[in-house]
Amino acid sequence: MAEAYVGGASVDWSTVFQGTGARQVGLPTYAFQHQHYWIKTPSPAVGDVTSAGLGSADHPLLGAVVGLAGVDGVLLTGRLSLVSHGWLADHVVWGVVVVPGAALVELVLRAGDGVG
């Protein structure tokens, strides 16, 4: 059917798909128009990070600190989300939540403090 249609034949698609439950859906008119389908998760679970070899970061934006193997360095890690940090909802640019520059500076300062 598709080859016939591409070849110029007229195909009544409603008859072809009748009884199958198929339906027509609108396509985006703009190539990058999209919708996120992220799974809604409850508040992040707080667990014992030491069991995974991590140390507490003692910081509201960072979850843990771990020393890097074989080098003199550390890795600071954490999770920022609207669920755990509701104030992020106040920082939206063109419909996208962004981390404010002040928070990034705070993370850099904390990293600097952590390594002396």
C-alpha positions as CSV (number, residue, x, y, z in Angstrom):
1,M,0.0,0.0,0.0
2,A,2.8,2.4,0.9
3,E,4.6,1.8,-2.3
4,A,1.4,2.3,-4.3
5,Y,0.8,5.6,-2.4
6,V,4.4,6.8,-3.0
7,G,4.0,5.8,-6.7
8,G,1.0,8.2,-6.9
9,A,-2.0,5.8,-6.3
10,S,-4.8,7.1,-4.2
11,V,-5.2,5.0,-1.0
12,D,-8.1,5.4,1.5
13,W,-6.0,5.0,4.6
14,S,-9.1,5.1,6.9
15,T,-10.3,1.9,5.2
16,V,-6.9,0.2,5.4
17,F,-6.7,0.8,9.1
18,Q,-10.3,0.3,9.9
19,G,-10.9,-1.8,13.1
20,T,-7.2,-1.8,14.1
21,G,-7.5,1.0,16.6
22,A,-5.0,3.1,14.7
23,R,-5.6,6.9,14.6
24,Q,-4.1,9.9,12.9
25,V,-1.9,12.1,15.0
26,G,-0.7,15.6,14.3
27,L,3.0,16.0,13.5
28,P,5.0,18.9,14.8
29,T,5.1,21.9,12.4
30,Y,8.6,22.8,13.6
31,A,11.4,20.3,13.5
32,F,12.6,20.9,17.0
33,Q,9.1,21.1,18.6
34,H,9.1,18.4,21.3
35,Q,7.6,17.4,24.6
36,H,9.5,15.9,27.4
37,Y,8.2,12.6,28.7
38,W,10.4,12.4,31.9
39,I,9.1,10.0,34.5
40,K,7.8,11.9,37.5
41,T,9.8,10.8,40.5
42,P,9.0,11.4,44.2
43,S,11.4,13.3,46.4
44,P,15.0,11.9,46.0
45,A,15.6,9.2,48.5
46,V,18.3,10.0,51.1
47,G,20.4,7.0,51.8
48,D,23.7,6.0,53.4
49,V,26.2,7.2,50.8
50,T,29.2,5.8,52.9
51,S,28.1,2.3,51.9
52,A,29.0,3.2,48.3
53,G,32.4,4.5,49.3
54,L,31.3,8.2,49.3
55,G,31.6,10.8,52.0
56,S,29.0,13.4,52.9
57,A,29.5,16.7,51.2
58,D,27.7,18.6,54.0
59,H,26.3,21.0,51.4
60,P,22.7,21.7,50.3
61,L,23.5,21.4,46.6
62,L,26.0,18.5,46.8
63,G,25.2,15.0,47.8
64,A,28.6,13.3,48.3
65,V,32.3,13.5,47.9
66,V,34.6,10.7,46.7
67,G,38.4,10.6,46.3
68,L,39.6,9.8,42.8
69,A,41.6,6.6,42.5
70,G,45.3,7.0,41.6
71,V,45.4,10.8,41.6
72,D,45.2,13.5,44.2
73,G,41.7,14.7,43.6
74,V,38.1,14.5,44.6
75,L,34.7,14.2,42.8
76,L,31.8,16.2,44.2
77,T,28.4,15.0,43.1
78,G,24.8,15.8,43.7
79,R,21.4,16.0,42.1
80,L,19.5,19.2,41.4
81,S,15.8,18.9,40.6
82,L,12.6,20.9,41.0
83,V,11.5,18.3,43.5
84,S,14.5,18.6,45.9
85,H,15.2,22.3,45.1
86,G,11.9,24.0,44.5
87,W,13.6,27.4,44.1
88,L,14.8,26.3,40.7
89,A,11.3,26.9,39.4
90,D,12.0,30.6,39.8
91,H,14.8,30.4,37.2
92,V,13.1,29.7,33.9
93,V,14.4,31.0,30.6
94,W,12.2,30.4,27.6
95,G,10.5,27.5,29.3
96,V,13.7,25.8,30.4
97,V,14.8,25.7,34.0
98,V,18.4,26.9,34.4
99,V,20.8,26.8,37.3
100,P,21.5,30.4,38.3
101,G,25.1,31.7,38.1
102,A,25.2,32.3,41.8
103,A,24.6,28.6,42.5
104,L,27.4,27.6,40.1
105,V,29.8,30.0,41.8
106,E,28.8,28.5,45.2
107,L,29.6,25.0,43.8
108,V,33.0,26.2,42.6
109,L,33.7,27.8,46.0
110,R,32.7,24.6,47.8
111,A,34.9,22.5,45.5
112,G,37.8,24.9,46.2
113,D,37.3,24.6,49.9
114,G,37.1,20.9,49.7
115,V,40.6,20.6,48.1
116,G,42.2,23.4,50.0
